[in-house]
Amino acid sequence: MSAAAVPNTHFAPALLDWYDRHGRKQLPWQTPRTPYRVWLSEIMLQQTQVATVIGYFRRFVDTLPDLPALAAAPVDQVLGLWSGLGYYSRARNLHKAAKLCVERHGGELPHDFDALAALPGIGRSTAGAILAQAFGQRRAILDGNVKRVLSRYHGVDGWPGATATARTLWQHAEDNTPDARVADYTQAIMDLGATLCVRSRPRCGVCPVSGGCIALRERRTAELPARKPAKTSPTRATCMLILRDDAGRVLLQRRPSTGVWAELWSLPEASDVDAAEHTARRAGARIDHARTLDSFVHVFSHYRLAVTPLLARAVPLPRAADGDGLRWYTADEYTQLGLPAPVRRLLQSLPD
């Protein structure tokens, strides 16, 4: 393997040649490659791997096949289709952006970069990916995979999330993006980062641009890109109330419009049994035969949530709740809602 640097003018041709032979060309959002499908895939692929996204993508487009259908759908349906993918702000922003496209852009994604990037959930890189893949515009991208490729290839020090490092990487991204076959190049550089230039044990021996890679030449692939400075994650504790009536219905509560799990349906949370009793009374019931289930920890990006489930029988049969977003749902009903993944797993694990 040559240690001589390959000029940047060789980067895109070498990558495209590799893509022609080894790239992924039959992903569901590529056949057909419409602006709506590209957009949906780009949002789903933020923070989520391709293998996980494929099934969610297919279910989503089977139910909501185009942008007007998404805009017209109830938010609960959108969150229900998204449930399990995590980072639910992506789904809420997707829904809001679709509505704005109907209101302002004739029911289509705008072709203009600034108008597209102004939509909720679409930043600079996502806008570039949509315009490059759906409309063939020469636009650079800088998602997590591309940051890793460019950090190593160009030997860029510093955490990619830092402003100065990101500015340098964007310049490299702009310089390397070719004038032709931009859609293929965009997919190729994402594929390279996802399949060869991975975080641990990159497959440098079969990388099409390894000859010019500074990290490989200097034996720094393990340290580039630099990791985010470590922070200690705090732990928060909560009690989740699982209140069931004799008909098997469960009391759920709509979460606030901001914060963790915003607008999803979840189990009411309480600090202790007395607070749980108060919640039950607001829903027209009282707690009987309460018992705690096994505690568990759910890890978020910025903190850990220690959950103690409290399973209780609702007596007498509850009336419909009037306030605080409280509502009783059957199992058939709540499985169709947008539920946080740990709450869905907890409900699925309940004893009969």
Buried (B, 14 or more C-beta within 10 A) or exposed (E): EEEEEBEEEBBBBBBBEBBEEBBBEEBBBBEEBBBBBBBBBBBBBBEBEBEBBBEBBEEBBEBBEBBBEBBEBEBBBBBBBBBBBBEBBBBBBBBBBBBBBBEEBEEEBBBEBEBBBBBBBBEBBBBBBBBBBBBEBBBBBBBBBBBBBBBBBBBBEBBBEEEEBBEBBBBBBEBBBBEEBBBBBBBBBBBBBBBBBEEEEBEBEEBBBBBBBBBBBEEBBEEBBBEEEEEEEEEEEBBBBBBBBEEEBBBBBBBEEEEBBBBBBBBBBBEEBEBBBEBBEBBBBBBEEBEEBEEEEBEEEEEEBEBBBBBBBBBEEBEEBEEEBBBBBEEEBBBEBBBBBBBBEBBEEBEE
